[in-house]
Structures are given as C-alpha cells and as structure tokens.
Amino acid sequence: MTTLEALFVLVAGVGAGTINALVGSGTLITFPVLLAVGFPPLTANVSNSAGLVPGSVSGAYGYRRELRGQGGRVRRLVPATLLGSACGAALLLALPASAFEAIVPAFIALALVLVVLQPRISRRLARRPRAPQPHGVGRLALSGIFATGVYGGYFGAAQGIVLLAILGNALDEDLQRVNAVKNILSAVANGTAALIFVVTAHIAWDAVLLLAVGSTAGGQLGAHVGRRLPAAALRGVIVLVGLAAIVKLLVS
C-alpha cells in the first residue's frame, strides 16, 4: 500500500469502529476500501474480520456501564455466537460468496422492521403471561443469535443491526443495555472468525494493523456518542444505517 492508501484504510477503520459501537455495519465501510486499494475479495474479507476485532472490544468496553447485571445473560448467549461464527467462517472458506450474500438485503430489511416495531412488540409481550426464561433469553432468541453468528463469521455486514433486532425483541431491557450486549456478541463473532482465518487463510497484516488502530479509536468514539443518544434517536440511526447497508449491497 502507498502512504495515501494506508491513510485511507486507517480512516475507514475509525469510521467502522464508530458505527459498529453505535449500530453495526462497519464492514460496509472497510470491506470496499480494502478492495479499492487492491486486495482480493477473500483476503479483504478475512483481513477485515481480524482488523475489526479490537474495535469491537473497544466498543464493548465503552459500554461497560450498561453491561452491569447482565453477566449471566451474556454467558448464556456467547456460546451460541461462538459456535455460529465458527460455522460461518468455515462456510466462507468452503463456499462461493454469492451463495450467502444473495439473502443479505432481505435479512437486513427484516431486522429493520423488527427494530422499528420493537417498542410495540415489547408492549404486547408484556401484557401476555410468559414462562420465565433463564436470564430472560428463550430458545427462539438463542437460535437467532446462532444464525446471526453464522452470518457474522461468513461476512458480517450489518450483523449488529440483526443482533439489535433479535435482542431488542427478546429482552425486556432499555435499548442502550441491549446495545451493550450486542457489542459483546459482535466482538465474540469477529474474534472467533479471525482466529480461524489466522490459521487457515491468507491475511494482509498491514491492513489488519491499520484497521485495528483505527477501529479501536472509533469504538471509543462510538460508545461515547451512542450511550448519550435517547432510545428513539438510536433506533433512528439503526434504521438509517440499515437502509444504507441495503442500498450498498444491492448496487454493488
């Protein structure tokens, strides 16, 4: 990479780390940038996954206050994410990208509908008697988390939006606390996939380093901004980012 290309990747990392802490979809910033500076698609994808891990961890740390009291819930959700992302990473190495990417826009659109309807769904669910779930997480939500982990390990664009949709409708929690759990699960998904890619795929370590530095700074920035947004504003950001993700995927 030239100096200008390296700066381009670094700035993209900051943007991705910021938006991942807020919502998700940072991959839609960094993946095209890595392609633009000359990396092959598979190398760009696996390097992107590895480079954004520190940013995910940074964003999760920035939301540590909202994670208080959710330790049991996180411990119950992490194994589903870990197993799913490992399966997704294996699929990336075995299958053509077109086999999975074809359903991504519809997947994101469904997630956005769930995010928008989440307050209404939550109110209806609150009026119905429900059997208590361990740490407020049912089997249906765990299945959704596993499926999102598969997607995150394979490609991951907008996996944060999908996680917010699933968690927001499964948990009786403020959206900021839901976002904190989302950041943990995103970090687990990215980290698991990255470990597999380090062993099995070619990684561009110069790009990984630049993305890691940029996304770490961006994760802190995103957490600082995001935790101060009211629920309605954060939900609006989720919808705008999701629509941009759908447009980006459809025209690319």
URHUVEN-V153864 format. One record per helix or strand. SS is the DSSP state (2 for helix, 1 for strand). FROM is the first residue (numbers start at 1). TO is the last residue. If there is no record, write none. Layout:
ss & from & to
SS & FROM & TO
SS & FROM & TO
This chain:
ss & from & to
2 & 3 & 22
2 & 27 & 36
2 & 41 & 51
2 & 53 & 62
2 & 64 & 67
2 & 71 & 94
2 & 98 & 101
2 & 104 & 127
2 & 134 & 136
2 & 139 & 154
2 & 159 & 170
2 & 175 & 200
2 & 205 & 226
2 & 231 & 251
